[in-house]
Amino acid sequence: MKVGIDISGGDFAPKATVLGAILAQKELPAGAGLVLIGNKDEIVPILNENGAEESNFQIVHTTEVIGMSEHPTKALQQKPKSSIGIGFHLLKENQIQGFCSAGNTGAMMVGAYYSVKAVPGVIRPCITSIIPKPSGKLGIFLDVGTNADCKPDVLYQFGVLGSLYAEHVLNITKPKVALLNIGEEPEKGNLTAQAAHQLMKDSTDFNFVGNAEGRDFFKDDFDVLVCEGFVGNVILKQAEAFYTLIKKRGIKDEFFDTLNYELYGGTPILGINANVVVGHGISNEIAIKNMIKLTYQISEAKLSERIKDFLQIKLNIN
Protein backbone atom coordinates (compact mmCIF):
# COMPACT_ATOMS: atom_id res chain seq x y z
CA MET A 1 0.00 0.00 0.00
CA LYS A 2 1.50 3.31 -1.14
CA VAL A 3 0.27 6.78 -0.23
CA GLY A 4 1.36 9.82 -2.23
CA ILE A 5 1.83 13.18 -0.48
CA ASP A 6 1.91 16.55 -2.20
CA ILE A 7 4.96 17.96 -0.40
CA SER A 8 4.64 21.37 -2.07
CA GLY A 9 1.03 21.95 -1.03
CA GLY A 10 0.01 24.05 1.97
CA ASP A 11 0.85 27.34 3.60
CA PHE A 12 3.80 25.86 5.50
CA ALA A 13 5.18 23.56 2.82
CA PRO A 14 7.64 21.98 2.36
CA LYS A 15 8.79 21.91 5.99
CA ALA A 16 5.44 21.04 7.57
CA THR A 17 4.62 18.44 4.91
CA VAL A 18 7.98 16.67 5.20
CA LEU A 19 7.86 16.73 9.01
CA GLY A 20 4.32 15.36 8.85
CA ALA A 21 5.48 12.55 6.57
CA ILE A 22 8.29 11.70 9.03
CA LEU A 23 5.79 11.49 11.90
CA ALA A 24 3.33 9.42 9.85
CA GLN A 25 6.03 6.98 8.71
CA LYS A 26 6.78 6.19 12.36
CA GLU A 27 3.13 5.45 13.17
CA LEU A 28 1.95 3.62 10.06
CA PRO A 29 2.31 -0.18 9.63
CA ALA A 30 5.58 -1.47 8.19
CA GLY A 31 3.97 -2.23 4.82
CA ALA A 32 2.88 1.35 4.23
CA GLY A 33 4.98 3.15 1.64
CA LEU A 34 5.08 6.94 1.52
CA VAL A 35 5.75 8.67 -1.80
CA LEU A 36 6.88 12.28 -1.37
CA ILE A 37 6.04 14.34 -4.46
CA GLY A 38 7.93 17.63 -4.63
CA ASN A 39 11.32 19.28 -4.91
CA LYS A 40 13.93 16.73 -3.86
CA ASP A 41 16.45 19.49 -3.18
CA GLU A 42 14.10 20.79 -0.48
CA ILE A 43 12.90 17.43 0.82
CA VAL A 44 16.22 15.69 1.49
CA PRO A 45 17.76 18.43 3.71
CA ILE A 46 14.64 18.43 5.92
CA LEU A 47 14.80 14.64 6.22
CA ASN A 48 18.50 14.83 7.16
CA GLU A 49 17.98 17.65 9.67
CA ASN A 50 15.41 15.56 11.50
CA GLY A 51 17.30 12.26 11.51
CA ALA A 52 14.98 10.56 9.00
CA GLU A 53 16.36 7.99 6.60
CA GLU A 54 15.82 8.93 2.96
CA SER A 55 15.51 5.22 2.19
CA ASN A 56 12.25 5.12 4.21
CA PHE A 57 10.56 7.19 1.54
CA GLN A 58 10.18 7.25 -2.23
CA ILE A 59 10.76 10.71 -3.65
CA VAL A 60 9.28 11.84 -6.97
CA HIS A 61 11.05 15.03 -7.97
CA THR A 62 9.32 18.07 -9.44
CA THR A 63 9.78 21.80 -9.05
CA GLU A 64 6.36 22.79 -10.41
CA VAL A 65 3.78 23.91 -7.85
CA ILE A 66 0.13 24.93 -8.16
CA GLY A 67 -0.27 27.99 -5.94
CA MET A 68 -3.15 28.38 -3.51
CA SER A 69 -4.67 31.26 -5.49
CA GLU A 70 -4.27 29.80 -8.99
CA HIS A 71 -7.30 28.88 -11.09
CA PRO A 72 -7.65 25.08 -10.62
CA THR A 73 -8.52 24.04 -14.17
CA LYS A 74 -6.04 26.36 -15.88
CA ALA A 75 -3.25 25.45 -13.44
CA LEU A 76 -3.69 21.69 -13.99
CA GLN A 77 -3.66 22.18 -17.75
CA GLN A 78 -0.62 24.45 -17.70
CA LYS A 79 1.29 22.52 -15.02
CA PRO A 80 0.89 18.78 -15.65
CA LYS A 81 4.23 18.21 -13.91
CA SER A 82 3.15 19.99 -10.74
CA SER A 83 3.13 18.00 -7.51
CA ILE A 84 -0.68 17.72 -7.68
CA GLY A 85 -0.62 16.82 -11.38
CA ILE A 86 1.97 14.09 -10.85
CA GLY A 87 0.07 12.81 -7.82
CA PHE A 88 -3.08 12.23 -9.84
CA HIS A 89 -1.08 10.62 -12.65
CA LEU A 90 0.47 8.15 -10.20
CA LEU A 91 -2.95 7.50 -8.69
CA LYS A 92 -4.56 6.89 -12.07
CA GLU A 93 -1.77 4.44 -12.98
CA ASN A 94 -2.18 2.67 -9.60
CA GLN A 95 1.43 3.42 -8.66
CA ILE A 96 -0.01 4.83 -5.46
CA GLN A 97 -3.28 3.73 -3.83
CA GLY A 98 -4.05 7.01 -2.09
CA PHE A 99 -3.15 10.67 -2.59
CA CYS A 100 -3.37 13.63 -0.23
CA SER A 101 -2.60 17.34 -0.31
CA ALA A 102 -3.02 20.46 1.82
CA GLY A 103 -2.57 22.54 -1.31
CA ASN A 104 -5.05 24.12 -3.71
CA THR A 105 -8.41 22.52 -2.83
CA GLY A 106 -9.95 23.45 -6.17
CA ALA A 107 -7.10 21.78 -8.04
CA MET A 108 -7.56 18.64 -5.93
CA MET A 109 -11.28 18.55 -6.72
CA VAL A 110 -10.78 19.22 -10.43
CA GLY A 111 -7.91 16.73 -10.60
CA ALA A 112 -10.01 14.07 -8.92
CA TYR A 113 -13.01 14.68 -11.16
CA TYR A 114 -11.14 14.74 -14.48
CA SER A 115 -8.28 12.33 -13.75
CA VAL A 116 -9.63 9.38 -11.77
CA LYS A 117 -13.24 10.52 -12.45
CA ALA A 118 -16.46 10.02 -10.53
CA VAL A 119 -17.80 6.56 -9.78
CA PRO A 120 -20.51 5.71 -12.36
CA GLY A 121 -23.84 6.65 -10.87
CA VAL A 122 -22.51 9.32 -8.50
CA ILE A 123 -24.31 12.58 -9.27
CA ARG A 124 -22.00 14.88 -7.29
CA PRO A 125 -18.79 13.86 -5.49
CA CYS A 126 -18.59 15.54 -2.09
CA ILE A 127 -16.40 16.12 0.94
CA THR A 128 -17.10 15.39 4.60
CA SER A 129 -16.03 16.50 8.04
CA ILE A 130 -15.85 14.70 11.37
CA ILE A 131 -18.35 15.46 14.15
CA PRO A 132 -16.78 14.74 17.56
CA LYS A 133 -19.39 13.87 20.18
CA PRO A 134 -19.22 14.53 23.95
CA SER A 135 -19.78 10.78 24.41
CA GLY A 136 -16.44 10.11 22.71
CA LYS A 137 -18.05 8.80 19.53
CA LEU A 138 -17.42 10.22 16.08
CA GLY A 139 -19.88 11.08 13.33
CA ILE A 140 -19.62 12.83 9.99
CA PHE A 141 -21.54 15.48 8.08
CA LEU A 142 -21.62 16.12 4.36
CA ASP A 143 -21.37 18.01 2.11
CA VAL A 144 -19.10 20.66 3.64
CA GLY A 145 -18.40 22.88 0.66
CA THR A 146 -18.21 21.14 -2.70
CA ASN A 147 -21.87 21.49 -3.68
CA ALA A 148 -23.42 24.73 -2.44
CA ASP A 149 -26.83 23.97 -3.94
CA CYS A 150 -28.23 20.44 -4.04
CA LYS A 151 -31.32 18.77 -5.45
CA PRO A 152 -33.15 16.18 -3.32
CA ASP A 153 -31.65 13.19 -5.18
CA VAL A 154 -28.15 14.53 -4.50
CA LEU A 155 -28.90 14.82 -0.77
CA TYR A 156 -30.25 11.27 -0.87
CA GLN A 157 -27.01 10.06 -2.40
CA PHE A 158 -25.00 11.89 0.25
CA GLY A 159 -26.82 9.61 2.69
CA VAL A 160 -25.52 6.59 0.78
CA LEU A 161 -21.94 7.90 0.58
CA GLY A 162 -21.87 9.02 4.20
CA SER A 163 -23.28 5.74 5.45
CA LEU A 164 -20.62 3.73 3.60
CA TYR A 165 -17.88 5.99 4.98
CA ALA A 166 -19.17 5.69 8.54
CA GLU A 167 -19.46 1.92 8.24
CA HIS A 168 -16.14 1.07 6.61
CA VAL A 169 -13.82 3.81 7.93
CA LEU A 170 -15.34 4.72 11.31
CA ASN A 171 -16.45 1.09 11.86
CA ILE A 172 -20.01 2.04 12.84
CA THR A 173 -22.52 -0.78 12.44
CA LYS A 174 -25.68 0.27 10.59
CA PRO A 175 -24.95 4.02 10.77
CA LYS A 176 -27.89 6.29 11.55
CA VAL A 177 -28.43 8.91 8.84
CA ALA A 178 -30.22 12.20 9.51
CA LEU A 179 -31.16 15.18 7.34
CA LEU A 180 -30.27 18.63 8.69
CA ASN A 181 -33.40 20.77 8.85
CA ILE A 182 -35.06 23.60 10.81
CA GLY A 183 -37.46 21.21 12.53
CA GLU A 184 -38.00 17.53 13.24
CA GLU A 185 -41.29 17.24 11.36
CA PRO A 186 -41.18 15.90 7.76
CA GLU A 187 -43.01 18.96 6.41
CA LYS A 188 -40.48 21.44 7.87
CA GLY A 189 -37.84 23.27 5.85
CA ASN A 190 -37.64 24.48 2.27
CA LEU A 191 -38.94 22.53 -0.71
CA THR A 192 -35.59 20.80 -1.21
CA ALA A 193 -35.46 19.54 2.37
CA GLN A 194 -39.08 18.38 2.24
CA ALA A 195 -38.54 16.47 -1.01
CA ALA A 196 -35.28 14.97 0.26
CA HIS A 197 -37.05 13.74 3.39
CA GLN A 198 -39.69 12.04 1.25
CA LEU A 199 -36.97 10.25 -0.72
CA MET A 200 -35.00 9.23 2.37
CA LYS A 201 -37.77 8.16 4.76
CA ASP A 202 -38.40 4.76 3.16
CA SER A 203 -34.84 4.10 2.00
CA THR A 204 -33.42 0.60 2.15
CA ASP A 205 -29.99 1.92 1.12
CA PHE A 206 -29.24 3.40 4.54
CA ASN A 207 -30.71 3.68 8.03
CA PHE A 208 -32.62 6.97 7.92
CA VAL A 209 -33.68 8.32 11.33
CA GLY A 210 -35.37 11.56 10.24
CA ASN A 211 -34.60 15.26 10.50
CA ALA A 212 -32.05 16.74 12.91
CA GLU A 213 -31.91 20.36 14.01
CA GLY A 214 -28.82 22.48 14.59
CA ARG A 215 -29.07 21.96 18.35
CA ASP A 216 -28.81 18.19 17.79
CA PHE A 217 -25.42 18.51 16.08
CA PHE A 218 -23.34 16.88 18.83
CA LYS A 219 -25.91 14.32 19.94
CA ASP A 220 -25.62 10.55 19.44
CA ASP A 221 -29.01 10.44 17.71
CA PHE A 222 -27.29 10.11 14.34
CA ASP A 223 -23.92 9.09 12.88
CA VAL A 224 -24.23 10.78 9.49
CA LEU A 225 -25.73 14.24 8.97
CA VAL A 226 -26.70 15.23 5.42
CA CYS A 227 -26.81 18.87 4.31
CA GLU A 228 -26.06 21.15 1.36
CA GLY A 229 -22.46 22.24 0.95
CA PHE A 230 -23.27 25.89 1.67
CA VAL A 231 -24.72 25.05 5.09
CA GLY A 232 -22.07 22.43 5.82
CA ASN A 233 -19.22 24.82 5.11
CA VAL A 234 -20.74 27.50 7.38
CA ILE A 235 -21.01 24.95 10.21
CA LEU A 236 -17.44 23.76 9.66
CA LYS A 237 -15.97 27.28 9.68
CA GLN A 238 -18.04 28.21 12.74
CA ALA A 239 -16.66 25.20 14.63
CA GLU A 240 -13.12 26.24 13.71
CA ALA A 241 -13.80 29.79 14.91
CA PHE A 242 -15.31 28.51 18.15
CA TYR A 243 -12.23 26.38 18.84
CA THR A 244 -9.97 29.39 18.20
CA LEU A 245 -11.97 31.52 20.64
CA ILE A 246 -11.77 28.82 23.31
CA LYS A 247 -7.99 28.54 22.89
CA LYS A 248 -7.48 32.32 23.01
CA ARG A 249 -9.33 32.48 26.31
CA GLY A 250 -7.13 29.78 27.80
CA ILE A 251 -10.05 27.46 28.43
CA LYS A 252 -9.08 23.81 28.81
CA ASP A 253 -11.83 21.33 28.14
CA GLU A 254 -11.50 17.73 26.97
CA PHE A 255 -14.43 17.94 24.57
CA PHE A 256 -13.60 21.37 23.13
CA ASP A 257 -10.10 20.05 22.38
CA THR A 258 -11.69 17.53 20.00
CA LEU A 259 -12.79 20.42 17.75
CA ASN A 260 -9.14 20.93 16.74
CA TYR A 261 -8.91 20.22 12.99
CA GLU A 262 -5.34 18.96 13.45
CA LEU A 263 -6.67 15.76 15.00
CA TYR A 264 -8.44 14.69 11.81
CA GLY A 265 -6.03 15.85 9.11
CA GLY A 266 -8.39 16.30 6.21
CA THR A 267 -11.44 15.12 4.36
CA PRO A 268 -11.83 12.38 1.75
CA ILE A 269 -13.49 13.17 -1.56
CA LEU A 270 -16.35 10.67 -1.71
CA GLY A 271 -17.72 9.32 -4.97
CA ILE A 272 -14.56 9.17 -7.10
CA ASN A 273 -12.66 6.15 -8.43
CA ALA A 274 -9.73 6.54 -6.05
CA ASN A 275 -8.81 7.43 -2.49
CA VAL A 276 -8.11 11.17 -2.25
CA VAL A 277 -7.88 13.33 0.88
CA VAL A 278 -7.81 17.12 0.99
CA GLY A 279 -6.16 18.83 3.97
CA HIS A 280 -6.50 22.31 5.40
CA GLY A 281 -4.18 24.89 3.82
CA ILE A 282 -2.92 26.01 7.24
CA SER A 283 -1.96 22.45 8.24
CA ASN A 284 1.06 22.05 10.50
CA GLU A 285 3.06 18.83 10.79
CA ILE A 286 0.53 17.22 13.18
CA ALA A 287 -2.35 17.88 10.79
CA ILE A 288 -0.25 16.62 7.85
CA LYS A 289 0.58 13.44 9.78
CA ASN A 290 -3.10 12.79 10.44
CA MET A 291 -4.00 13.61 6.82
CA ILE A 292 -1.55 10.94 5.66
CA LYS A 293 -2.85 8.43 8.20
CA LEU A 294 -6.45 9.08 7.11
CA THR A 295 -5.46 8.55 3.47
CA TYR A 296 -3.87 5.23 4.40
CA GLN A 297 -6.95 4.29 6.44
CA ILE A 298 -9.48 4.88 3.66
CA SER A 299 -7.16 3.21 1.13
CA GLU A 300 -6.80 0.17 3.36
CA ALA A 301 -10.59 0.08 3.78
CA LYS A 302 -10.94 0.21 -0.04
CA LEU A 303 -13.57 2.90 0.43
CA SER A 304 -13.79 4.00 -3.21
CA GLU A 305 -14.15 0.37 -4.33
CA ARG A 306 -16.90 -0.25 -1.78
CA ILE A 307 -18.83 2.78 -3.01
CA LYS A 308 -18.47 1.59 -6.60
CA ASP A 309 -19.57 -1.95 -5.71
CA PHE A 310 -22.58 -0.66 -3.80
CA LEU A 311 -23.79 1.46 -6.70
CA GLN A 312 -23.23 -1.33 -9.21
CA ILE A 313 -24.97 -4.03 -7.21
CA LYS A 314 -27.45 -2.36 -4.85
CA LEU A 315 -28.57 0.36 -7.26
CA ASN A 316 -28.15 -1.77 -10.40
CA ILE A 317 -25.76 0.70 -12.08
CA ASN A 318 -23.47 -0.84 -14.68
C-alpha positions as CSV (number, residue, x, y, z in Angstrom):
1,M,0.0,0.0,0.0
2,K,1.5,3.3,-1.1
3,V,0.3,6.8,-0.2
4,G,1.4,9.8,-2.2
5,I,1.8,13.2,-0.5
6,D,1.9,16.6,-2.2
7,I,5.0,18.0,-0.4
8,S,4.6,21.4,-2.1
9,G,1.0,22.0,-1.0
10,G,0.0,24.0,2.0
11,D,0.9,27.3,3.6
12,F,3.8,25.9,5.5
13,A,5.2,23.6,2.8
14,P,7.6,22.0,2.4
15,K,8.8,21.9,6.0
16,A,5.4,21.0,7.6
17,T,4.6,18.4,4.9
18,V,8.0,16.7,5.2
19,L,7.9,16.7,9.0
20,G,4.3,15.4,8.9
21,A,5.5,12.6,6.6
22,I,8.3,11.7,9.0
23,L,5.8,11.5,11.9
24,A,3.3,9.4,9.8
25,Q,6.0,7.0,8.7
26,K,6.8,6.2,12.4
27,E,3.1,5.4,13.2
28,L,2.0,3.6,10.1
29,P,2.3,-0.2,9.6
30,A,5.6,-1.5,8.2
31,G,4.0,-2.2,4.8
32,A,2.9,1.4,4.2
33,G,5.0,3.2,1.6
34,L,5.1,6.9,1.5
35,V,5.7,8.7,-1.8
36,L,6.9,12.3,-1.4
37,I,6.0,14.3,-4.5
38,G,7.9,17.6,-4.6
39,N,11.3,19.3,-4.9
40,K,13.9,16.7,-3.9
41,D,16.4,19.5,-3.2
42,E,14.1,20.8,-0.5
43,I,12.9,17.4,0.8
44,V,16.2,15.7,1.5
45,P,17.8,18.4,3.7
46,I,14.6,18.4,5.9
47,L,14.8,14.6,6.2
48,N,18.5,14.8,7.2
49,E,18.0,17.7,9.7
50,N,15.4,15.6,11.5
51,G,17.3,12.3,11.5
52,A,15.0,10.6,9.0
53,E,16.4,8.0,6.6
54,E,15.8,8.9,3.0
55,S,15.5,5.2,2.2
56,N,12.3,5.1,4.2
57,F,10.6,7.2,1.5
58,Q,10.2,7.3,-2.2
59,I,10.8,10.7,-3.6
60,V,9.3,11.8,-7.0
61,H,11.1,15.0,-8.0
62,T,9.3,18.1,-9.4
63,T,9.8,21.8,-9.1
64,E,6.4,22.8,-10.4
65,V,3.8,23.9,-7.9
66,I,0.1,24.9,-8.2
67,G,-0.3,28.0,-5.9
68,M,-3.2,28.4,-3.5
69,S,-4.7,31.3,-5.5
70,E,-4.3,29.8,-9.0
71,H,-7.3,28.9,-11.1
72,P,-7.7,25.1,-10.6
73,T,-8.5,24.0,-14.2
74,K,-6.0,26.4,-15.9
75,A,-3.3,25.4,-13.4
76,L,-3.7,21.7,-14.0
77,Q,-3.7,22.2,-17.8
78,Q,-0.6,24.4,-17.7
79,K,1.3,22.5,-15.0
80,P,0.9,18.8,-15.7
81,K,4.2,18.2,-13.9
82,S,3.1,20.0,-10.7
83,S,3.1,18.0,-7.5
84,I,-0.7,17.7,-7.7
85,G,-0.6,16.8,-11.4
86,I,2.0,14.1,-10.9
87,G,0.1,12.8,-7.8
88,F,-3.1,12.2,-9.8
89,H,-1.1,10.6,-12.7
90,L,0.5,8.1,-10.2
91,L,-3.0,7.5,-8.7
92,K,-4.6,6.9,-12.1
93,E,-1.8,4.4,-13.0
94,N,-2.2,2.7,-9.6
95,Q,1.4,3.4,-8.7
96,I,0.0,4.8,-5.5
97,Q,-3.3,3.7,-3.8
98,G,-4.1,7.0,-2.1
99,F,-3.1,10.7,-2.6
100,C,-3.4,13.6,-0.2
101,S,-2.6,17.3,-0.3
102,A,-3.0,20.5,1.8
103,G,-2.6,22.5,-1.3
104,N,-5.1,24.1,-3.7
105,T,-8.4,22.5,-2.8
106,G,-9.9,23.5,-6.2
107,A,-7.1,21.8,-8.0
108,M,-7.6,18.6,-5.9
109,M,-11.3,18.6,-6.7
110,V,-10.8,19.2,-10.4
111,G,-7.9,16.7,-10.6
112,A,-10.0,14.1,-8.9
113,Y,-13.0,14.7,-11.2
114,Y,-11.1,14.7,-14.5
115,S,-8.3,12.3,-13.7
116,V,-9.6,9.4,-11.8
117,K,-13.2,10.5,-12.4
118,A,-16.5,10.0,-10.5
119,V,-17.8,6.6,-9.8
120,P,-20.5,5.7,-12.4
121,G,-23.8,6.7,-10.9
122,V,-22.5,9.3,-8.5
123,I,-24.3,12.6,-9.3
124,R,-22.0,14.9,-7.3
125,P,-18.8,13.9,-5.5
126,C,-18.6,15.5,-2.1
127,I,-16.4,16.1,0.9
128,T,-17.1,15.4,4.6
129,S,-16.0,16.5,8.0
130,I,-15.8,14.7,11.4
131,I,-18.3,15.5,14.2
132,P,-16.8,14.7,17.6
133,K,-19.4,13.9,20.2
134,P,-19.2,14.5,23.9
135,S,-19.8,10.8,24.4
136,G,-16.4,10.1,22.7
137,K,-18.1,8.8,19.5
138,L,-17.4,10.2,16.1
139,G,-19.9,11.1,13.3
140,I,-19.6,12.8,10.0
141,F,-21.5,15.5,8.1
142,L,-21.6,16.1,4.4
143,D,-21.4,18.0,2.1
144,V,-19.1,20.7,3.6
145,G,-18.4,22.9,0.7
146,T,-18.2,21.1,-2.7
147,N,-21.9,21.5,-3.7
148,A,-23.4,24.7,-2.4
149,D,-26.8,24.0,-3.9
150,C,-28.2,20.4,-4.0
151,K,-31.3,18.8,-5.5
152,P,-33.1,16.2,-3.3
153,D,-31.7,13.2,-5.2
154,V,-28.2,14.5,-4.5
155,L,-28.9,14.8,-0.8
156,Y,-30.2,11.3,-0.9
157,Q,-27.0,10.1,-2.4
158,F,-25.0,11.9,0.3
159,G,-26.8,9.6,2.7
160,V,-25.5,6.6,0.8
161,L,-21.9,7.9,0.6
162,G,-21.9,9.0,4.2
163,S,-23.3,5.7,5.4
164,L,-20.6,3.7,3.6
165,Y,-17.9,6.0,5.0
166,A,-19.2,5.7,8.5
167,E,-19.5,1.9,8.2
168,H,-16.1,1.1,6.6
169,V,-13.8,3.8,7.9
170,L,-15.3,4.7,11.3
171,N,-16.5,1.1,11.9
172,I,-20.0,2.0,12.8
173,T,-22.5,-0.8,12.4
174,K,-25.7,0.3,10.6
175,P,-25.0,4.0,10.8
176,K,-27.9,6.3,11.6
177,V,-28.4,8.9,8.8
178,A,-30.2,12.2,9.5
179,L,-31.2,15.2,7.3
180,L,-30.3,18.6,8.7
181,N,-33.4,20.8,8.8
182,I,-35.1,23.6,10.8
183,G,-37.5,21.2,12.5
184,E,-38.0,17.5,13.2
185,E,-41.3,17.2,11.4
186,P,-41.2,15.9,7.8
187,E,-43.0,19.0,6.4
188,K,-40.5,21.4,7.9
189,G,-37.8,23.3,5.9
190,N,-37.6,24.5,2.3
191,L,-38.9,22.5,-0.7
192,T,-35.6,20.8,-1.2
193,A,-35.5,19.5,2.4
194,Q,-39.1,18.4,2.2
195,A,-38.5,16.5,-1.0
196,A,-35.3,15.0,0.3
197,H,-37.1,13.7,3.4
198,Q,-39.7,12.0,1.3
199,L,-37.0,10.2,-0.7
200,M,-35.0,9.2,2.4
201,K,-37.8,8.2,4.8
202,D,-38.4,4.8,3.2
203,S,-34.8,4.1,2.0
204,T,-33.4,0.6,2.1
205,D,-30.0,1.9,1.1
206,F,-29.2,3.4,4.5
207,N,-30.7,3.7,8.0
208,F,-32.6,7.0,7.9
209,V,-33.7,8.3,11.3
210,G,-35.4,11.6,10.2
211,N,-34.6,15.3,10.5
212,A,-32.0,16.7,12.9
213,E,-31.9,20.4,14.0
214,G,-28.8,22.5,14.6
215,R,-29.1,22.0,18.4
216,D,-28.8,18.2,17.8
217,F,-25.4,18.5,16.1
218,F,-23.3,16.9,18.8
219,K,-25.9,14.3,19.9
220,D,-25.6,10.6,19.4
221,D,-29.0,10.4,17.7
222,F,-27.3,10.1,14.3
223,D,-23.9,9.1,12.9
224,V,-24.2,10.8,9.5
225,L,-25.7,14.2,9.0
226,V,-26.7,15.2,5.4
227,C,-26.8,18.9,4.3
228,E,-26.1,21.1,1.4
229,G,-22.5,22.2,0.9
230,F,-23.3,25.9,1.7
231,V,-24.7,25.0,5.1
232,G,-22.1,22.4,5.8
233,N,-19.2,24.8,5.1
234,V,-20.7,27.5,7.4
235,I,-21.0,24.9,10.2
236,L,-17.4,23.8,9.7
237,K,-16.0,27.3,9.7
238,Q,-18.0,28.2,12.7
239,A,-16.7,25.2,14.6
240,E,-13.1,26.2,13.7
241,A,-13.8,29.8,14.9
242,F,-15.3,28.5,18.2
243,Y,-12.2,26.4,18.8
244,T,-10.0,29.4,18.2
245,L,-12.0,31.5,20.6
246,I,-11.8,28.8,23.3
247,K,-8.0,28.5,22.9
248,K,-7.5,32.3,23.0
249,R,-9.3,32.5,26.3
250,G,-7.1,29.8,27.8
251,I,-10.1,27.5,28.4
252,K,-9.1,23.8,28.8
253,D,-11.8,21.3,28.1
254,E,-11.5,17.7,27.0
255,F,-14.4,17.9,24.6
256,F,-13.6,21.4,23.1
257,D,-10.1,20.1,22.4
258,T,-11.7,17.5,20.0
259,L,-12.8,20.4,17.7
260,N,-9.1,20.9,16.7
261,Y,-8.9,20.2,13.0
262,E,-5.3,19.0,13.4
263,L,-6.7,15.8,15.0
264,Y,-8.4,14.7,11.8
265,G,-6.0,15.8,9.1
266,G,-8.4,16.3,6.2
267,T,-11.4,15.1,4.4
268,P,-11.8,12.4,1.8
269,I,-13.5,13.2,-1.6
270,L,-16.4,10.7,-1.7
271,G,-17.7,9.3,-5.0
272,I,-14.6,9.2,-7.1
273,N,-12.7,6.1,-8.4
274,A,-9.7,6.5,-6.0
275,N,-8.8,7.4,-2.5
276,V,-8.1,11.2,-2.3
277,V,-7.9,13.3,0.9
278,V,-7.8,17.1,1.0
279,G,-6.2,18.8,4.0
280,H,-6.5,22.3,5.4
281,G,-4.2,24.9,3.8
282,I,-2.9,26.0,7.2
283,S,-2.0,22.5,8.2
284,N,1.1,22.1,10.5
285,E,3.1,18.8,10.8
286,I,0.5,17.2,13.2
287,A,-2.3,17.9,10.8
288,I,-0.2,16.6,7.9
289,K,0.6,13.4,9.8
290,N,-3.1,12.8,10.4
291,M,-4.0,13.6,6.8
292,I,-1.6,10.9,5.7
293,K,-2.9,8.4,8.2
294,L,-6.4,9.1,7.1
295,T,-5.5,8.5,3.5
296,Y,-3.9,5.2,4.4
297,Q,-6.9,4.3,6.4
298,I,-9.5,4.9,3.7
299,S,-7.2,3.2,1.1
300,E,-6.8,0.2,3.4
301,A,-10.6,0.1,3.8
302,K,-10.9,0.2,0.0
303,L,-13.6,2.9,0.4
304,S,-13.8,4.0,-3.2
305,E,-14.2,0.4,-4.3
306,R,-16.9,-0.3,-1.8
307,I,-18.8,2.8,-3.0
308,K,-18.5,1.6,-6.6
309,D,-19.6,-1.9,-5.7
310,F,-22.6,-0.7,-3.8
311,L,-23.8,1.5,-6.7
312,Q,-23.2,-1.3,-9.2
313,I,-25.0,-4.0,-7.2
314,K,-27.4,-2.4,-4.9
315,L,-28.6,0.4,-7.3
316,N,-28.2,-1.8,-10.4
317,I,-25.8,0.7,-12.1
318,N,-23.5,-0.8,-14.7
